[in-house]
Amino acid sequence: MKYIIVLLLLVTGYPLLGQEVNFSGYVRGYSGMFAGNDNYDFVILQNTLNLVAEKKGEGASFRVNPYFYHYKQDSLVIGMREAYIDLEAGNLALRLGKQQIVWGKADGVFITDIISPKNLEEFLLPDFAEIRMGVTGAKLNYYFENNTIELVFLPVFTPTKLPAKSSVWSPVLNFPVAPVFDYSRSEVNPALENTEVYLKYSSLSGSIDYEVMAGYMWDDDAAMYTSLTPNGAGGMNLKITPEHNRLTVAGGSFSTTVGPLVLRGEGAYYSGKKFMTTTPQLNSGITEKDYIHYMAGTDFALYDIQVSTQIIQKSILEYSSDLQSNYSFNGENSTMMTLLLKYSALNETLDFELFSYYDFEFDDSLIRPRIVYDYSDSINLQFGANIFTGDSGQFGQYNLNDMIYAKVLYNF
């Protein structure tokens, strides 16, 4: 209800605010249908209004971005993606409020791009502008020459948003017995001692663009503490208690051009990650390890096709054999590859795209062909598919969820 009030205030207050207020956004119709395995149900019937109101003034501006998702069950989801105020004075720029913050050079993966948590209610299928959630806090930028120092302070912790248990995107959990979840320790209360702090230095020159960052943060993904107790019938009860833990992160990224190639790299060192073990009765089934997450990628043109590819790896330091594999970590080293192919025609109004993930450990993938056509300056048409391969792993767990979809967007 509060977001409807905000929308009404924006619309009805427009004449009072004057012509300096700019309204933009889009209305979208989005339909997706399962394809294959004798299942042709509509899995997505969504109507979307994404509204942006902005006003720029002398040394100050604001941006408000509410969104509205209407689904086939006649349900309405209302949220606020961003709502912030910008203040500028000389070389300083301060942003206060709810905001999306994007760091790093990787496409489709999150290495140093860790400030804005992820909305995974529909896995990785929405646009990344919709997957990234806004965070409430302050961002201070100091600019000098071609350099920027950026300080982020978050007094409110926002965790990853997971799919509902009834969702087709709910991850497959592999436990020896059906667990009971205890969420009594899953909250992180807003308090000074619970704040998150990030710092980044970035530089842009004619030869290289690079960033160096560090953060003291909460892990957006809760660790699953476990306990086993006899159930009195010769079996065991398994209780799982999700709890978020502190992480210390340091890393960086770069992008440079060498002849016809754009070379990109990104890496981060994570300290204090909690991993599940195969012995839930010992130490609550949790052990602490550090790990590194890194990427090497390149972009180039092959005839008229734009090509982008990346190799991404996670490596657990001081690895031990009792660590339990999951969809993010499978053994000491986990390796994944991405590939993007794009061809444009009709004066760049028609695009043919193919984006894919491939996980070497699980031998599974997500393949996403798409056709995008700009029918006019306002109307955009999209047709595509999401194809999952493999029997297990981050993508293979959804091998029954192959789907085709269509989107119609009216931009204003």
Phi, psi and omega per residue, in radians:
M1 nan -0.671 -3.078
K2 -1.114 -0.583 -3.141
Y3 -1.283 -0.551 3.055
I4 -1.124 -0.693 3.103
I5 -1.096 -0.749 3.105
V6 -1.050 -0.774 3.139
L7 -1.076 -0.784 -3.141
L8 -1.101 -0.682 3.107
L9 -1.114 -0.699 3.134
L10 -1.128 -0.794 -3.070
V11 -1.250 -0.873 -3.083
T12 -1.267 -0.440 -3.140
G13 -1.527 0.010 -3.093
Y14 -1.019 -0.802 -3.141
P15 -1.080 -0.533 -3.140
L16 -1.317 -0.601 -3.113
L17 -1.328 -0.405 3.095
G18 1.611 3.067 -3.035
Q19 -1.259 -0.124 -3.140
E20 -1.273 -0.299 3.097
V21 -1.391 2.192 -3.138
N22 -1.857 2.228 3.063
F23 -1.885 2.345 3.089
S24 -2.601 3.124 3.132
G25 2.510 -2.726 3.125
Y26 -2.717 2.726 2.932
V27 -1.975 2.314 -3.028
R28 -2.337 2.360 2.927
G29 -1.856 2.273 -2.996
Y30 -2.398 2.074 3.116
S31 -2.200 2.309 3.106
G32 -2.308 2.422 -3.076
M33 -2.286 2.373 3.025
F34 -1.026 2.561 -3.138
A35 -2.376 2.127 3.122
G36 1.749 2.982 -3.139
N37 0.979 0.528 3.114
D38 1.012 0.449 3.121
N39 -2.157 1.958 -3.101
Y40 -2.194 0.624 3.115
D41 -1.312 2.640 2.989
F42 -1.341 2.014 -3.141
V43 -1.630 -0.384 3.126
I44 -2.345 2.149 2.932
L45 -2.362 1.664 -2.952
Q46 -2.262 2.348 3.000
N47 -2.021 2.313 -2.983
T48 -2.224 2.383 2.887
L49 -2.069 2.062 3.063
N50 -1.995 2.008 -3.023
L51 -2.044 2.331 3.096
V52 -2.177 2.197 3.043
A53 -2.069 2.205 -3.095
E54 -2.339 2.545 3.019
K55 -2.498 2.276 -3.127
K56 -1.983 2.340 3.118
G57 -2.314 -3.002 -3.139
E58 -1.301 1.784 3.108
G59 1.391 0.040 -3.122
A60 -2.660 2.596 3.084
S61 -2.738 2.949 3.053
F62 -2.500 2.805 3.082
R63 -2.497 2.300 3.082
V64 -2.246 2.266 -3.065
N65 -2.344 1.417 3.003
P66 -1.423 2.712 3.078
Y67 -2.392 2.715 -3.077
F68 -2.385 2.134 3.076
Y69 -1.988 2.095 3.075
H70 -1.908 2.238 -3.038
Y71 -1.946 3.038 -3.036
K72 -1.111 -0.462 3.128
Q73 -1.412 0.224 -3.089
D74 1.127 0.433 3.066
S75 -1.589 2.677 -3.099
L76 -2.220 2.159 3.071
V77 -1.885 2.166 -3.101
I78 -2.108 2.348 3.132
G79 -2.617 3.005 3.112
M80 -2.123 1.896 -3.113
R81 -1.277 -0.775 3.118
E82 -2.545 2.587 3.024
A83 -2.802 1.686 -3.031
Y84 -2.497 2.879 3.077
I85 -2.077 2.353 3.055
D86 -1.853 2.317 3.055
L87 -2.161 2.320 -3.100
E88 -2.243 2.437 3.085
A89 -2.653 1.892 -3.134
G90 1.097 -2.168 -3.131
N91 -1.548 0.090 -3.092
L92 -1.870 2.473 3.053
A93 -2.390 2.185 -3.105
L94 -2.053 2.248 3.084
R95 -2.043 2.159 -3.080
L96 -2.102 2.273 3.080
G97 2.196 -2.827 -3.113
K98 -1.483 2.229 -2.985
Q99 -2.662 2.638 2.961
Q100 -1.611 2.348 -3.135
I101 -2.172 2.150 -3.071
V102 -2.055 2.126 3.069
W103 -2.132 2.829 2.974
G104 1.638 3.092 -3.069
K105 -2.094 -0.121 -3.076
A106 -1.334 2.601 3.083
D107 -1.858 2.178 3.026
G108 1.389 0.015 3.088
V109 -2.378 2.778 -3.046
F110 -2.076 1.903 -3.113
I111 -2.024 -1.186 2.960
T112 -1.733 -0.127 3.092
D113 -1.459 1.279 -2.933
I114 -2.164 0.030 -3.086
I115 -1.331 -0.873 3.090
S116 -1.414 2.079 3.129
P117 -1.242 3.003 -3.020
K118 -1.837 2.463 2.959
N119 -1.704 1.859 -3.073
L120 -1.845 0.411 -3.126
E121 -1.075 -0.488 3.051
E122 -2.105 0.659 3.128
F123 1.013 -2.358 -3.125
L124 -1.809 0.390 -3.008
L125 -1.452 -0.608 3.125
P126 -1.177 2.932 3.013
D127 -1.069 2.626 -3.074
F128 -1.180 -0.389 3.027
A129 -1.124 -0.418 3.098
E130 -1.655 -0.475 3.095
I131 -1.226 -0.737 3.113
R132 -1.232 2.274 3.092
M133 -1.718 2.625 3.077
G134 -1.267 2.622 3.081
V135 -2.082 2.540 -3.108
T136 -1.659 2.134 -3.133
G137 3.023 -2.740 -3.106
A138 -2.219 2.424 3.060
K139 -2.218 2.164 -3.123
L140 -2.016 2.141 3.110
N141 -1.954 2.369 3.017
Y142 -2.096 2.100 -3.067
Y143 -1.838 2.345 3.007
F144 -2.596 2.159 -3.042
E145 0.931 -2.145 3.120
N146 -1.774 0.435 -3.049
N147 -2.115 2.692 3.113
T148 -2.446 2.344 2.956
I149 -1.910 2.196 -3.059
E150 -2.143 2.184 3.118
L151 -2.045 2.239 -3.134
V152 -2.090 2.298 -3.133
F153 -2.226 2.081 -3.096
L154 -2.068 1.896 3.098
P155 -1.429 -0.235 -3.097
V156 -2.096 2.172 3.136
F157 -1.502 2.337 3.102
T158 -2.118 2.003 -3.105
P159 -1.484 2.992 2.987
T160 -1.021 2.410 3.079
K161 -1.698 2.047 -3.055
L162 -1.698 2.777 3.098
P163 -1.148 2.682 3.022
A164 -1.136 2.688 -3.111
K165 -1.045 -0.505 -3.132
S166 -1.459 -0.103 -3.074
S167 -1.306 2.604 3.060
V168 -1.202 -0.201 3.131
W169 -1.773 0.117 3.071
S170 -1.150 2.226 -3.082
P171 -1.143 2.624 3.111
V172 -1.381 2.157 -3.126
L173 -1.792 2.255 -3.122
N174 -1.871 1.644 3.087
F175 -2.143 2.602 -3.104
P176 -1.122 -0.518 3.057
V177 -2.374 2.809 -3.140
A178 -1.130 2.155 -3.058
P179 -1.513 2.793 2.956
V180 -1.949 2.266 -3.066
F181 -1.686 2.373 3.084
D182 -2.066 1.912 -3.049
Y183 -1.680 0.320 -3.056
S184 -1.161 -0.356 -3.114
R185 -1.995 0.324 -3.035
S186 -1.537 -0.236 -3.098
E187 -1.543 2.551 2.988
V188 -2.049 1.879 -3.030
N189 -1.266 2.486 3.057
P190 -1.128 1.968 3.133
A191 -2.739 2.740 -3.094
L192 -0.995 -0.704 -3.119
E193 -1.231 -0.251 -3.114
N194 -1.806 0.169 -3.134
T195 -1.242 2.756 3.050
E196 -1.954 2.483 -3.111
V197 -2.325 2.323 3.124
Y198 -2.294 2.582 3.118
L199 -2.418 2.364 3.139
K200 -2.423 2.403 2.963
Y201 -1.999 2.243 3.136
S202 -2.282 2.612 -3.127
S203 -2.451 2.430 -3.136
L204 -2.215 2.115 3.103
S205 -2.308 -3.121 -3.129
G206 -1.234 -0.321 -3.062
S207 -1.898 -0.486 -3.066
I208 -2.688 2.576 3.066
D209 -2.142 2.112 -3.080
Y210 -2.486 2.805 3.140
E211 -2.391 2.537 2.992
V212 -2.236 2.263 -3.037
M213 -2.381 2.831 3.008
A214 -2.650 2.697 -3.131
G215 -2.686 2.553 2.983
Y216 -2.056 1.888 -2.838
M217 -2.450 2.989 2.935
W218 -1.644 2.485 3.043
D219 -1.175 2.094 -3.135
D220 -1.088 -0.454 3.132
D221 -1.763 2.092 -3.079
A222 -1.189 2.489 2.973
A223 -1.336 2.523 -3.071
M224 -1.789 1.603 3.090
Y225 -1.300 2.406 -3.031
T226 -2.157 2.732 3.008
S227 -2.592 2.432 3.126
L228 -2.000 2.281 3.090
T229 -2.360 2.539 3.098
P230 -1.084 2.480 -3.131
N231 -1.719 0.054 3.107
G232 1.479 -0.116 -3.137
A233 -2.052 0.415 3.138
G234 1.491 -0.011 3.121
G235 -1.969 -2.895 -3.087
M236 -2.270 2.552 2.982
N237 -1.748 2.339 3.135
L238 -1.936 2.095 3.072
K239 -1.926 2.318 3.130
I240 -2.039 2.226 -3.130
T241 -2.052 1.776 3.098
P242 -1.209 2.411 3.117
E243 -2.629 2.326 3.106
H244 -1.477 2.504 -3.094
N245 -2.235 2.799 -3.132
R246 -1.318 2.509 3.008
L247 -2.247 2.548 2.947
T248 -1.981 2.226 -3.013
V249 -2.242 2.436 3.023
A250 -2.496 2.436 -3.110
G251 -3.050 -2.812 -3.138
G252 -3.094 3.106 -3.140
S253 -2.681 2.833 3.100
F254 -2.638 2.805 3.041
S255 -2.566 2.312 -3.132
T256 -2.605 2.846 -3.135
T257 -1.964 2.239 3.081
V258 -2.201 1.804 -3.075
G259 1.046 -2.217 -3.137
P260 -1.465 0.000 -3.043
L261 -1.814 2.452 2.874
V262 -1.765 2.099 -3.137
L263 -1.801 2.320 3.139
R264 -2.242 2.532 3.058
G265 -2.562 2.658 -3.138
E266 -2.752 2.490 3.122
G267 -2.768 2.707 3.119
A268 -2.628 2.560 3.070
Y269 -1.872 2.137 -3.129
Y270 -1.887 2.185 3.133
S271 -1.999 2.265 3.056
G272 1.728 0.269 -3.134
K273 -1.210 2.359 3.109
K274 -1.667 2.158 3.133
F275 -1.962 2.544 3.025
M276 -1.343 2.577 3.107
T277 -1.979 2.960 3.131
T278 -1.445 0.017 3.135
T279 -2.110 1.444 -3.042
P280 -1.121 -0.323 -3.120
Q281 -1.415 -0.179 -3.131
L282 -1.865 2.238 3.085
N283 0.924 0.642 -3.131
S284 1.018 0.423 3.097
G285 1.220 0.366 -3.052
I286 -2.251 2.419 2.974
T287 -2.360 2.671 -3.074
E288 -1.804 2.285 3.110
K289 -2.438 2.699 2.958
D290 -1.666 2.696 3.087
Y291 -2.601 2.830 3.067
I292 -2.090 2.556 -3.097
H293 -2.315 2.140 -3.005
Y294 -2.576 2.804 -3.053
M295 -2.524 2.495 2.959
A296 -2.251 2.272 -3.077
G297 -2.524 2.877 3.107
T298 -2.559 2.590 3.096
D299 -2.188 2.399 3.132
F300 -2.811 2.935 3.095
A301 -1.840 2.285 3.070
L302 -2.025 1.770 -2.950
Y303 1.018 -2.074 -3.137
D304 -1.809 0.246 -3.112
I305 -1.825 2.210 3.039
Q306 -1.449 2.215 -3.074
V307 -2.075 2.355 3.041
S308 -2.415 2.254 -3.134
T309 -2.440 2.627 -3.105
Q310 -2.462 2.558 2.922
I311 -2.002 2.188 -3.093
I312 -2.134 2.378 3.142
Q313 -2.429 2.520 2.958
K314 -2.028 2.348 3.133
S315 -2.275 2.157 3.110
I316 -1.523 2.208 -3.141
L317 -1.462 2.549 -3.094
E318 0.902 0.853 -3.088
Y319 -1.090 2.496 3.072
S320 -2.257 2.611 -3.002
S321 -1.244 -0.200 -3.124
D322 -1.512 0.022 3.097
L323 -1.236 2.397 -3.121
Q324 -1.523 2.247 3.125
S325 -1.206 2.577 3.019
N326 -2.511 -2.972 -3.021
Y327 -1.301 -0.331 3.108
S328 -1.663 -0.522 -3.109
F329 -2.310 2.151 3.096
N330 -2.309 1.563 -3.080
G331 1.560 -3.008 -3.069
E332 -1.127 -0.687 3.137
N333 -2.187 2.338 3.083
S334 -2.138 2.217 -3.027
T335 -2.165 2.365 3.136
M336 -2.383 2.697 3.128
M337 -2.275 2.519 2.999
T338 -2.139 2.668 3.114
L339 -2.502 2.281 3.071
L340 -2.178 2.196 3.039
L341 -2.109 2.353 -3.119
K342 -2.490 2.264 3.107
Y343 -2.239 2.271 -3.105
S344 -1.939 2.518 3.135
A345 -2.481 3.067 3.108
L346 0.900 0.957 3.135
N347 0.991 0.692 3.083
E348 1.116 0.441 3.013
T349 -1.664 -0.202 -3.134
L350 -2.205 2.098 -3.116
D351 -2.083 2.373 2.981
F352 -1.928 2.143 -3.053
E353 -2.218 2.615 2.984
L354 -2.464 2.057 3.074
F355 -2.134 2.382 -3.102
S356 -2.537 2.574 2.941
Y357 -1.896 2.500 3.002
Y358 -2.394 2.193 3.123
D359 -1.779 2.072 -3.055
F360 -1.231 -0.617 -3.072
E361 -1.201 -0.768 -3.086
F362 -1.645 -0.146 -3.088
D363 0.938 0.824 3.110
D364 -2.257 2.862 -3.062
S365 -2.712 2.853 2.952
L366 -2.179 2.110 -3.088
I367 -2.019 2.216 -2.991
R368 -2.258 1.449 3.007
P369 -1.313 2.583 -3.112
R370 -2.696 2.494 3.000
I371 -2.029 2.237 -3.119
V372 -2.139 2.203 -3.098
Y373 -2.254 2.147 3.042
D374 -1.509 1.650 -3.113
Y375 -1.133 -0.617 3.085
S376 -2.700 -3.065 3.113
D377 -1.113 -0.423 -3.071
S378 -1.839 -0.527 -2.986
I379 -1.834 2.215 3.140
N380 -2.165 2.295 3.141
L381 -2.000 2.393 3.135
Q382 -2.349 2.390 3.067
F383 -2.344 2.314 -3.087
G384 -2.821 -3.049 3.140
A385 -2.539 2.694 3.000
N386 -2.146 1.978 -3.034
I387 -2.030 2.138 3.140
F388 -1.846 2.329 3.087
T389 -2.132 2.750 3.140
G390 1.792 2.953 -3.122
D391 -1.891 -0.262 -3.132
S392 -2.696 3.125 -3.133
G393 1.700 3.139 -3.079
Q394 -0.996 -0.659 -3.123
F395 -1.762 -0.663 -3.097
G396 -1.118 -0.429 3.107
Q397 -1.099 -0.330 3.141
Y398 -1.864 0.515 -3.041
N399 -1.181 -0.144 3.040
L400 -1.695 0.065 -3.032
N401 -1.864 0.398 3.045
D402 -0.979 2.425 -3.073
M403 -2.608 2.723 2.965
I404 -2.031 2.681 -3.074
Y405 -2.613 2.856 3.053
A406 -2.454 2.469 3.100
K407 -2.300 2.429 3.005
V408 -2.153 2.141 -3.114
L409 -2.060 2.355 2.966
Y410 -1.970 1.965 -3.116
N411 -1.642 2.398 3.127
F412 -2.362 nan nan
